[in-house]
Amino acid sequence: MDIIYLLIPIAILLVMAMVAGFLWASKSGQFDDLEGPAHRILMEEDEPREPVPGKQSGGKRRHAPPKK
């Protein structure tokens, strides 16, 4: 029964921390645009990107010939 005197204040502090975290997140704009990231993934650019200078094109790598 003595443990209840410890668990109730810890539970109240935990709930207060969660509420404070939720209020901070909502005030800082974490929940402003919920659908934008989902649409951004689906609407990728159809045009290929320009190749980076200095890198090989085609994605093929040159390897040393196998040793015999």
C-alpha positions as CSV (number, residue, x, y, z in Angstrom):
1,M,0.0,0.0,0.0
2,D,2.9,2.3,0.6
3,I,4.0,2.0,-3.0
4,I,0.8,3.8,-4.1
5,Y,2.0,7.0,-2.5
6,L,5.0,6.9,-4.9
7,L,3.3,5.7,-8.0
8,I,0.5,8.3,-8.0
9,P,2.8,11.3,-8.0
10,I,5.0,9.7,-10.7
11,A,2.0,9.0,-12.9
12,I,0.8,12.6,-12.4
13,L,4.2,14.0,-13.4
14,L,4.4,11.7,-16.4
15,V,1.0,12.8,-17.6
16,M,2.0,16.5,-17.1
17,A,5.2,15.9,-19.2
18,M,3.2,14.3,-22.0
19,V,0.7,17.2,-22.1
20,A,3.5,19.7,-22.1
21,G,5.2,17.9,-24.9
22,F,2.0,17.8,-27.0
23,L,1.3,21.5,-26.4
24,W,4.9,22.4,-27.4
25,A,4.7,20.3,-30.6
26,S,1.4,21.8,-31.6
27,K,2.6,25.4,-30.9
28,S,5.8,24.8,-32.9
29,G,3.9,23.7,-36.0
30,Q,4.5,20.0,-35.9
31,F,0.9,19.2,-36.9
32,D,0.4,22.0,-39.5
33,D,0.6,20.0,-42.7
34,L,-0.3,16.3,-42.2
35,E,-1.0,15.5,-45.9
36,G,1.9,17.4,-47.6
37,P,4.6,14.8,-47.0
38,A,2.4,12.0,-48.2
39,H,1.6,13.8,-51.5
40,R,5.2,14.9,-52.0
41,I,6.3,11.2,-52.1
42,L,3.8,10.4,-54.8
43,M,4.5,13.4,-56.9
44,E,8.1,12.9,-57.8
45,E,9.7,14.7,-60.8
46,D,9.4,12.7,-64.0
47,E,12.5,14.3,-65.6
48,P,15.8,12.6,-64.8
49,R,18.3,14.6,-62.8
50,E,21.5,15.9,-64.4
51,P,24.6,13.7,-63.9
52,V,27.1,14.8,-61.3
53,P,30.3,15.9,-63.0
54,G,33.3,13.6,-62.3
55,K,31.2,10.5,-61.7
56,Q,30.8,7.7,-64.3
57,S,27.6,7.6,-66.1
58,G,25.5,4.4,-66.6
59,G,26.0,3.1,-63.2
60,K,28.7,0.6,-64.3
61,R,31.7,0.1,-62.1
62,R,35.1,-0.9,-63.4
63,H,36.6,-3.8,-61.6
64,A,40.0,-5.4,-61.7
65,P,40.1,-8.6,-63.8
66,P,39.8,-11.8,-61.7
67,K,43.0,-13.4,-60.6
68,K,43.7,-16.9,-62.0
